[in-house]
Amino acid sequence: MYSISELDRYVSATIPAPDVTIGVLGGITLPSLPVTLTSRMVDKDFKNYALTAQLPIFVPATWFLYSAREKGENISLYTEDLTKKMIKLKVISEYYYILALVSEKRVLESEYEYAKKLNKNAKLALETESILKWQEEQTELLIKQKENAIKNNERDLKIAKMNLMNDLGLDLNADFRFVIPEDTVYKLPPLEDVVYDALINSELIKISHNVVAISKDKVKIAMSRFLPQISLGGGVIGTGLSFLDPKNILFGAVTGFLSLFNGFKDVNEYKKAKLQSEAAYIQREDVIMNTIISAVNSYNNVQKSIEDKELADMNYKIANEKYRQKKLENEVGNITAADLLNEMTELEKAASLKEKADYKYSVSVEALKMLIEK
């Protein structure tokens, strides 16, 4: 399967090739002539044929057109590579977003259980008139809030799964099991290396280079309109008429065309090509600057995600130690089950924050890799 850019290049490659044509005119019967006019000089049936060939010798525009089409094919290849990278990053981001929603769901369910426990204790306290009615209603409101949060989480999770399945080209309603990727540490290179690799491997910059080169070819094509076009032609013409001798005629010719005046069309085309070439240069500089900014921004995002990950790990470690202590206190009767459930909820929150920090770190690393890797 050929791409459009490949076919364009193949079409332009055939322009300098010889153009061969053949024509036949025959089988024509003349009406009967009076006997007095019949002659050996008149044939009732005759056939004509011709075989011609023309070869461009000096047509500069075709050379530059082929060069431009070849660069257009390069652009399509770079665009394909960039699209693959973008799809990969999008799928990775959506996958980690789903994992974050699943982690959030566990926290919400833990908070929901804690809210129900509080409401149960509040009802008992209300029966003994230890609290007021509005305080008991406040715990019921907390239950409703957690139920609503769980429903919203389920809706978001469903849409996120459908988006992922759509990007993968799978059934939107397919059920699948999520596997948490292994926690790997990415060795962050120096900022200077990141910027250099981004400039070298950026598909956008490569596309811009080819756009600039194409604009140069367009300027050359416009300039070539002021030059003559020279072609070499030849062929053979034959006839079946008996009174012609010779019946086959060979011919050859060198033809040239030079445009003298066409209403300044060629001049304006040249000016237009020059302006487009200058615009292509400016656009390339803009792409280069944006690539540098994107590389620095992605580098900073990875650094920030590393710092957030370290804080989340410390927070989880503290929450885990605190829960273990509260669990021992509950066993000896120093705190209630509701207090222990509250600490369990806090531990779930810390675990969720830790997982989200890990996911954010992984996505930021993949975004950086997309910029600096081939």
Secondary structure, DSSP 8 states (H G I E B T S, - for coil): ---HHHHHHHHHHTTTS-EEEEEEEEEEE-----GGG--TT--SEEEEEEEEEEEEEE-HHHHHHHHHHHHHHHHHHHHHHHHHHHHHHHHHHHHHHHHHHHHHHHHHHHHHHHHHHHHHHHHHHHHTTSS-HHHHHHHHHHHHHHHHHHHHHHHHHHHHHHHHHHHHTS-TT-----------------HHHHHHHHHHH-HHHHHHHHHHHHHHHHHHHHHHTTS-EEEEEEEEEEE--TT-SSSEEEEEEEEEE----STTHHHHHHHHHHHHHHHHHHHHHHHHHHHHHHHHHHHHHHHHHHHHHHHHHHHHHHHHHHHHHHHHHHHTTSS-HHHHHHHHHHHHHHHHHHHHHHHHHHHHHHHHHHHH--
